[in-house]
Amino acid sequence: MEEEQLISGLRAKDKKTTEYLYEKYSRALFAVISRIVHDSDIAEEVFHDAFVKITKK
């Protein structure tokens, strides 16, 4: 998926775009967060909050 398609899909609140974004980038995002936040419960909460903000903004 091209960057422009990704951005327009997120702006349109397209479910398939959100699923694609999650499948493609969730592991990398969680890995970065886990390196910064060492408590796994808090890391999961930060990941969730970050992903929601990414898809909404």
PDB file of N, CA, C and O in Angstrom:
ATOM      1  N   MET A   1       0.856  -1.175   0.000  1.00  0.00           N
ATOM      2  CA  MET A   1       0.000   0.000   0.000  1.00  0.00           C
ATOM      3  C   MET A   1       0.900   1.236   0.000  1.00  0.00           C
ATOM      4  O   MET A   1       1.844   1.329   0.785  1.00  0.00           O
ATOM      5  N   GLU A   2       0.603   2.161  -0.871  1.00  0.00           N
ATOM      6  CA  GLU A   2       1.357   3.405  -0.966  1.00  0.00           C
ATOM      7  C   GLU A   2       1.035   4.305   0.225  1.00  0.00           C
ATOM      8  O   GLU A   2      -0.024   4.180   0.840  1.00  0.00           O
ATOM      9  N   GLU A   3       1.959   5.213   0.543  1.00  0.00           N
ATOM     10  CA  GLU A   3       1.760   6.135   1.649  1.00  0.00           C
ATOM     11  C   GLU A   3       0.484   6.961   1.482  1.00  0.00           C
ATOM     12  O   GLU A   3      -0.278   7.138   2.433  1.00  0.00           O
ATOM     13  N   GLU A   4       0.262   7.459   0.278  1.00  0.00           N
ATOM     14  CA  GLU A   4      -0.926   8.282   0.026  1.00  0.00           C
ATOM     15  C   GLU A   4      -2.207   7.482   0.247  1.00  0.00           C
ATOM     16  O   GLU A   4      -3.178   8.005   0.794  1.00  0.00           O
ATOM     17  N   GLN A   5      -2.212   6.219  -0.174  1.00  0.00           N
ATOM     18  CA  GLN A   5      -3.386   5.361   0.041  1.00  0.00           C
ATOM     19  C   GLN A   5      -3.605   5.127   1.529  1.00  0.00           C
ATOM     20  O   GLN A   5      -4.736   5.145   2.014  1.00  0.00           O
ATOM     21  N   LEU A   6      -2.517   4.909   2.239  1.00  0.00           N
ATOM     22  CA  LEU A   6      -2.588   4.678   3.676  1.00  0.00           C
ATOM     23  C   LEU A   6      -3.184   5.894   4.386  1.00  0.00           C
ATOM     24  O   LEU A   6      -4.084   5.761   5.215  1.00  0.00           O
ATOM     25  N   ILE A   7      -2.681   7.058   4.056  1.00  0.00           N
ATOM     26  CA  ILE A   7      -3.168   8.286   4.693  1.00  0.00           C
ATOM     27  C   ILE A   7      -4.628   8.542   4.350  1.00  0.00           C
ATOM     28  O   ILE A   7      -5.423   8.857   5.236  1.00  0.00           O
ATOM     29  N   SER A   8      -4.988   8.413   3.090  1.00  0.00           N
ATOM     30  CA  SER A   8      -6.388   8.664   2.719  1.00  0.00           C
ATOM     31  C   SER A   8      -7.311   7.613   3.331  1.00  0.00           C
ATOM     32  O   SER A   8      -8.437   7.933   3.715  1.00  0.00           O
ATOM     33  N   GLY A   9      -6.857   6.375   3.427  1.00  0.00           N
ATOM     34  CA  GLY A   9      -7.660   5.333   4.059  1.00  0.00           C
ATOM     35  C   GLY A   9      -7.886   5.590   5.531  1.00  0.00           C
ATOM     36  O   GLY A   9      -8.982   5.368   6.046  1.00  0.00           O
ATOM     37  N   LEU A  10      -6.844   6.061   6.217  1.00  0.00           N
ATOM     38  CA  LEU A  10      -6.997   6.392   7.634  1.00  0.00           C
ATOM     39  C   LEU A  10      -7.922   7.580   7.828  1.00  0.00           C
ATOM     40  O   LEU A  10      -8.733   7.599   8.754  1.00  0.00           O
ATOM     41  N   ARG A  11      -7.802   8.569   6.958  1.00  0.00           N
ATOM     42  CA  ARG A  11      -8.697   9.734   7.049  1.00  0.00           C
ATOM     43  C   ARG A  11     -10.150   9.335   6.818  1.00  0.00           C
ATOM     44  O   ARG A  11     -11.061   9.910   7.414  1.00  0.00           O
ATOM     45  N   ALA A  12     -10.360   8.347   5.948  1.00  0.00           N
ATOM     46  CA  ALA A  12     -11.714   7.878   5.650  1.00  0.00           C
ATOM     47  C   ALA A  12     -12.214   6.864   6.680  1.00  0.00           C
ATOM     48  O   ALA A  12     -13.336   6.367   6.578  1.00  0.00           O
ATOM     49  N   LYS A  13     -11.375   6.561   7.670  1.00  0.00           N
ATOM     50  CA  LYS A  13     -11.705   5.579   8.722  1.00  0.00           C
ATOM     51  C   LYS A  13     -11.994   4.202   8.127  1.00  0.00           C
ATOM     52  O   LYS A  13     -12.883   3.485   8.586  1.00  0.00           O
ATOM     53  N   ASP A  14     -11.224   3.847   7.093  1.00  0.00           N
ATOM     54  CA  ASP A  14     -11.387   2.571   6.409  1.00  0.00           C
ATOM     55  C   ASP A  14     -10.837   1.441   7.275  1.00  0.00           C
ATOM     56  O   ASP A  14      -9.677   1.474   7.685  1.00  0.00           O
ATOM     57  N   LYS A  15     -11.668   0.451   7.548  1.00  0.00           N
ATOM     58  CA  LYS A  15     -11.295  -0.661   8.427  1.00  0.00           C
ATOM     59  C   LYS A  15     -10.133  -1.478   7.850  1.00  0.00           C
ATOM     60  O   LYS A  15      -9.229  -1.871   8.587  1.00  0.00           O
ATOM     61  N   LYS A  16     -10.152  -1.729   6.560  1.00  0.00           N
ATOM     62  CA  LYS A  16      -9.081  -2.518   5.939  1.00  0.00           C
ATOM     63  C   LYS A  16      -7.738  -1.796   6.024  1.00  0.00           C
ATOM     64  O   LYS A  16      -6.700  -2.437   6.191  1.00  0.00           O
ATOM     65  N   THR A  17      -7.751  -0.489   5.911  1.00  0.00           N
ATOM     66  CA  THR A  17      -6.521   0.291   6.039  1.00  0.00           C
ATOM     67  C   THR A  17      -5.968   0.189   7.455  1.00  0.00           C
ATOM     68  O   THR A  17      -4.764   0.022   7.651  1.00  0.00           O
ATOM     69  N   THR A  18      -6.849   0.289   8.431  1.00  0.00           N
ATOM     70  CA  THR A  18      -6.429   0.170   9.830  1.00  0.00           C
ATOM     71  C   THR A  18      -5.858  -1.219  10.097  1.00  0.00           C
ATOM     72  O   THR A  18      -4.842  -1.352  10.779  1.00  0.00           O
ATOM     73  N   GLU A  19      -6.504  -2.248   9.564  1.00  0.00           N
ATOM     74  CA  GLU A  19      -6.008  -3.614   9.734  1.00  0.00           C
ATOM     75  C   GLU A  19      -4.639  -3.778   9.071  1.00  0.00           C
ATOM     76  O   GLU A  19      -3.743  -4.410   9.631  1.00  0.00           O
ATOM     77  N   TYR A  20      -4.485  -3.207   7.884  1.00  0.00           N
ATOM     78  CA  TYR A  20      -3.207  -3.268   7.176  1.00  0.00           C
ATOM     79  C   TYR A  20      -2.119  -2.593   8.012  1.00  0.00           C
ATOM     80  O   TYR A  20      -1.035  -3.147   8.193  1.00  0.00           O
ATOM     81  N   LEU A  21      -2.413  -1.409   8.514  1.00  0.00           N
ATOM     82  CA  LEU A  21      -1.449  -0.669   9.326  1.00  0.00           C
ATOM     83  C   LEU A  21      -1.037  -1.480  10.550  1.00  0.00           C
ATOM     84  O   LEU A  21       0.143  -1.547  10.896  1.00  0.00           O
ATOM     85  N   TYR A  22      -2.019  -2.094  11.196  1.00  0.00           N
ATOM     86  CA  TYR A  22      -1.743  -2.903  12.383  1.00  0.00           C
ATOM     87  C   TYR A  22      -0.862  -4.101  12.032  1.00  0.00           C
ATOM     88  O   TYR A  22       0.143  -4.355  12.696  1.00  0.00           O
ATOM     89  N   GLU A  23      -1.239  -4.825  10.995  1.00  0.00           N
ATOM     90  CA  GLU A  23      -0.475  -6.012  10.597  1.00  0.00           C
ATOM     91  C   GLU A  23       0.949  -5.660  10.178  1.00  0.00           C
ATOM     92  O   GLU A  23       1.890  -6.392  10.484  1.00  0.00           O
ATOM     93  N   LYS A  24       1.104  -4.555   9.487  1.00  0.00           N
ATOM     94  CA  LYS A  24       2.404  -4.170   8.946  1.00  0.00           C
ATOM     95  C   LYS A  24       3.339  -3.584  10.011  1.00  0.00           C
ATOM     96  O   LYS A  24       4.538  -3.865   9.991  1.00  0.00           O
ATOM     97  N   TYR A  25       2.816  -2.780  10.935  1.00  0.00           N
ATOM     98  CA  TYR A  25       3.678  -1.997  11.817  1.00  0.00           C
ATOM     99  C   TYR A  25       3.544  -2.274  13.312  1.00  0.00           C
ATOM    100  O   TYR A  25       4.337  -1.745  14.091  1.00  0.00           O
ATOM    101  N   SER A  26       2.585  -3.070  13.739  1.00  0.00           N
ATOM    102  CA  SER A  26       2.361  -3.239  15.179  1.00  0.00           C
ATOM    103  C   SER A  26       3.553  -3.875  15.892  1.00  0.00           C
ATOM    104  O   SER A  26       3.900  -3.464  16.999  1.00  0.00           O
ATOM    105  N   ARG A  27       4.177  -4.864  15.276  1.00  0.00           N
ATOM    106  CA  ARG A  27       5.322  -5.519  15.931  1.00  0.00           C
ATOM    107  C   ARG A  27       6.476  -4.541  16.125  1.00  0.00           C
ATOM    108  O   ARG A  27       7.098  -4.509  17.187  1.00  0.00           O
ATOM    109  N   ALA A  28       6.758  -3.748  15.100  1.00  0.00           N
ATOM    110  CA  ALA A  28       7.856  -2.785  15.189  1.00  0.00           C
ATOM    111  C   ALA A  28       7.554  -1.711  16.231  1.00  0.00           C
ATOM    112  O   ALA A  28       8.423  -1.343  17.023  1.00  0.00           O
ATOM    113  N   LEU A  29       6.324  -1.212  16.226  1.00  0.00           N
ATOM    114  CA  LEU A  29       5.941  -0.192  17.203  1.00  0.00           C
ATOM    115  C   LEU A  29       6.028  -0.737  18.620  1.00  0.00           C
ATOM    116  O   LEU A  29       6.549  -0.072  19.515  1.00  0.00           O
ATOM    117  N   PHE A  30       5.519  -1.945  18.822  1.00  0.00           N
ATOM    118  CA  PHE A  30       5.566  -2.528  20.162  1.00  0.00           C
ATOM    119  C   PHE A  30       7.014  -2.784  20.599  1.00  0.00           C
ATOM    120  O   PHE A  30       7.342  -2.619  21.774  1.00  0.00           O
ATOM    121  N   ALA A  31       7.868  -3.179  19.673  1.00  0.00           N
ATOM    122  CA  ALA A  31       9.281  -3.415  20.003  1.00  0.00           C
ATOM    123  C   ALA A  31       9.955  -2.133  20.478  1.00  0.00           C
ATOM    124  O   ALA A  31      10.715  -2.145  21.446  1.00  0.00           O
ATOM    125  N   VAL A  32       9.677  -1.043  19.801  1.00  0.00           N
ATOM    126  CA  VAL A  32      10.263   0.247  20.198  1.00  0.00           C
ATOM    127  C   VAL A  32       9.750   0.655  21.570  1.00  0.00           C
ATOM    128  O   VAL A  32      10.524   1.075  22.430  1.00  0.00           O
ATOM    129  N   ILE A  33       8.461   0.533  21.771  1.00  0.00           N
ATOM    130  CA  ILE A  33       7.870   0.894  23.064  1.00  0.00           C
ATOM    131  C   ILE A  33       8.437   0.021  24.174  1.00  0.00           C
ATOM    132  O   ILE A  33       8.722   0.516  25.264  1.00  0.00           O
ATOM    133  N   SER A  34       8.602  -1.264  23.911  1.00  0.00           N
ATOM    134  CA  SER A  34       9.122  -2.193  24.929  1.00  0.00           C
ATOM    135  C   SER A  34      10.553  -1.871  25.326  1.00  0.00           C
ATOM    136  O   SER A  34      10.957  -2.125  26.461  1.00  0.00           O
ATOM    137  N   ARG A  35      11.320  -1.315  24.399  1.00  0.00           N
ATOM    138  CA  ARG A  35      12.693  -0.917  24.738  1.00  0.00           C
ATOM    139  C   ARG A  35      12.721   0.283  25.680  1.00  0.00           C
ATOM    140  O   ARG A  35      13.653   0.458  26.465  1.00  0.00           O
ATOM    141  N   ILE A  36      11.683   1.102  25.582  1.00  0.00           N
ATOM    142  CA  ILE A  36      11.617   2.311  26.399  1.00  0.00           C
ATOM    143  C   ILE A  36      10.900   2.040  27.717  1.00  0.00           C
ATOM    144  O   ILE A  36      11.335   2.488  28.778  1.00  0.00           O
ATOM    145  N   VAL A  37       9.796   1.301  27.634  1.00  0.00           N
ATOM    146  CA  VAL A  37       8.971   1.006  28.808  1.00  0.00           C
ATOM    147  C   VAL A  37       9.183  -0.463  29.157  1.00  0.00           C
ATOM    148  O   VAL A  37       8.755  -1.343  28.410  1.00  0.00           O
ATOM    149  N   HIS A  38       9.826  -0.731  30.258  1.00  0.00           N
ATOM    150  CA  HIS A  38      10.222  -2.100  30.590  1.00  0.00           C
ATOM    151  C   HIS A  38       9.131  -2.934  31.248  1.00  0.00           C
ATOM    152  O   HIS A  38       9.246  -4.158  31.307  1.00  0.00           O
ATOM    153  N   ASP A  39       8.090  -2.302  31.738  1.00  0.00           N
ATOM    154  CA  ASP A  39       6.962  -3.033  32.315  1.00  0.00           C
ATOM    155  C   ASP A  39       6.028  -3.428  31.176  1.00  0.00           C
ATOM    156  O   ASP A  39       5.525  -2.558  30.465  1.00  0.00           O
ATOM    157  N   SER A  40       5.786  -4.728  30.991  1.00  0.00           N
ATOM    158  CA  SER A  40       5.018  -5.197  29.836  1.00  0.00           C
ATOM    159  C   SER A  40       3.563  -4.715  29.843  1.00  0.00           C
ATOM    160  O   SER A  40       3.007  -4.426  28.783  1.00  0.00           O
ATOM    161  N   ASP A  41       2.947  -4.626  31.017  1.00  0.00           N
ATOM    162  CA  ASP A  41       1.567  -4.142  31.087  1.00  0.00           C
ATOM    163  C   ASP A  41       1.473  -2.680  30.648  1.00  0.00           C
ATOM    164  O   ASP A  41       0.574  -2.296  29.901  1.00  0.00           O
ATOM    165  N   ILE A  42       2.409  -1.887  31.123  1.00  0.00           N
ATOM    166  CA  ILE A  42       2.425  -0.471  30.755  1.00  0.00           C
ATOM    167  C   ILE A  42       2.779  -0.322  29.277  1.00  0.00           C
ATOM    168  O   ILE A  42       2.215   0.527  28.587  1.00  0.00           O
ATOM    169  N   ALA A  43       3.709  -1.142  28.790  1.00  0.00           N
ATOM    170  CA  ALA A  43       4.089  -1.096  27.371  1.00  0.00           C
ATOM    171  C   ALA A  43       2.882  -1.405  26.489  1.00  0.00           C
ATOM    172  O   ALA A  43       2.688  -0.754  25.463  1.00  0.00           O
ATOM    173  N   GLU A  44       2.082  -2.374  26.870  1.00  0.00           N
ATOM    174  CA  GLU A  44       0.878  -2.704  26.098  1.00  0.00           C
ATOM    175  C   GLU A  44      -0.109  -1.545  26.101  1.00  0.00           C
ATOM    176  O   GLU A  44      -0.734  -1.256  25.080  1.00  0.00           O
ATOM    177  N   GLU A  45      -0.251  -0.884  27.238  1.00  0.00           N
ATOM    178  CA  GLU A  45      -1.159   0.260  27.333  1.00  0.00           C
ATOM    179  C   GLU A  45      -0.658   1.420  26.466  1.00  0.00           C
ATOM    180  O   GLU A  45      -1.444   2.064  25.771  1.00  0.00           O
ATOM    181  N   VAL A  46       0.636   1.679  26.511  1.00  0.00           N
ATOM    182  CA  VAL A  46       1.222   2.737  25.685  1.00  0.00           C
ATOM    183  C   VAL A  46       1.047   2.399  24.212  1.00  0.00           C
ATOM    184  O   VAL A  46       0.709   3.268  23.409  1.00  0.00           O
ATOM    185  N   PHE A  47       1.276   1.139  23.855  1.00  0.00           N
ATOM    186  CA  PHE A  47       1.100   0.703  22.471  1.00  0.00           C
ATOM    187  C   PHE A  47      -0.331   0.947  22.015  1.00  0.00           C
ATOM    188  O   PHE A  47      -0.559   1.506  20.943  1.00  0.00           O
ATOM    189  N   HIS A  48      -1.277   0.535  22.816  1.00  0.00           N
ATOM    190  CA  HIS A  48      -2.690   0.705  22.473  1.00  0.00           C
ATOM    191  C   HIS A  48      -3.017   2.185  22.286  1.00  0.00           C
ATOM    192  O   HIS A  48      -3.638   2.568  21.294  1.00  0.00           O
ATOM    193  N   ASP A  49      -2.599   3.011  23.240  1.00  0.00           N
ATOM    194  CA  ASP A  49      -2.881   4.440  23.149  1.00  0.00           C
ATOM    195  C   ASP A  49      -2.236   5.054  21.910  1.00  0.00           C
ATOM    196  O   ASP A  49      -2.852   5.873  21.227  1.00  0.00           O
ATOM    197  N   ALA A  50      -1.000   4.659  21.620  1.00  0.00           N
ATOM    198  CA  ALA A  50      -0.297   5.185  20.448  1.00  0.00           C
ATOM    199  C   ALA A  50      -0.993   4.766  19.163  1.00  0.00           C
ATOM    200  O   ALA A  50      -1.171   5.582  18.259  1.00  0.00           O
ATOM    201  N   PHE A  51      -1.384   3.516  19.076  1.00  0.00           N
ATOM    202  CA  PHE A  51      -2.036   3.038  17.859  1.00  0.00           C
ATOM    203  C   PHE A  51      -3.372   3.741  17.632  1.00  0.00           C
ATOM    204  O   PHE A  51      -3.708   4.096  16.502  1.00  0.00           O
ATOM    205  N   VAL A  52      -4.114   3.937  18.687  1.00  0.00           N
ATOM    206  CA  VAL A  52      -5.403   4.646  18.560  1.00  0.00           C
ATOM    207  C   VAL A  52      -5.152   6.078  18.086  1.00  0.00           C
ATOM    208  O   VAL A  52      -5.865   6.571  17.212  1.00  0.00           O
ATOM    209  N   LYS A  53      -4.158   6.742  18.646  1.00  0.00           N
ATOM    210  CA  LYS A  53      -3.866   8.115  18.225  1.00  0.00           C
ATOM    211  C   LYS A  53      -3.403   8.164  16.779  1.00  0.00           C
ATOM    212  O   LYS A  53      -3.781   9.069  16.035  1.00  0.00           O
ATOM    213  N   ILE A  54      -2.597   7.208  16.382  1.00  0.00           N
ATOM    214  CA  ILE A  54      -2.121   7.157  14.994  1.00  0.00           C
ATOM    215  C   ILE A  54      -3.286   7.014  14.033  1.00  0.00           C
ATOM    216  O   ILE A  54      -3.333   7.696  13.009  1.00  0.00           O
ATOM    217  N   THR A  55      -4.219   6.141  14.350  1.00  0.00           N
ATOM    218  CA  THR A  55      -5.326   5.891  13.434  1.00  0.00           C
ATOM    219  C   THR A  55      -6.377   7.011  13.471  1.00  0.00           C
ATOM    220  O   THR A  55      -7.105   7.201  12.497  1.00  0.00           O
ATOM    221  N   LYS A  56      -6.461   7.740  14.565  1.00  0.00           N
ATOM    222  CA  LYS A  56      -7.466   8.805  14.677  1.00  0.00           C
ATOM    223  C   LYS A  56      -6.955  10.153  14.179  1.00  0.00           C
ATOM    224  O   LYS A  56      -7.737  10.972  13.697  1.00  0.00           O
ATOM    225  N   LYS A  57      -5.665  10.385  14.291  1.00  0.00           N
ATOM    226  CA  LYS A  57      -5.117  11.701  13.922  1.00  0.00           C
ATOM    227  C   LYS A  57      -4.526  11.617  12.543  1.00  0.00           C
ATOM    228  O   LYS A  57      -4.009  12.611  12.032  1.00  0.00           O
TER     229      LYS A  57
END
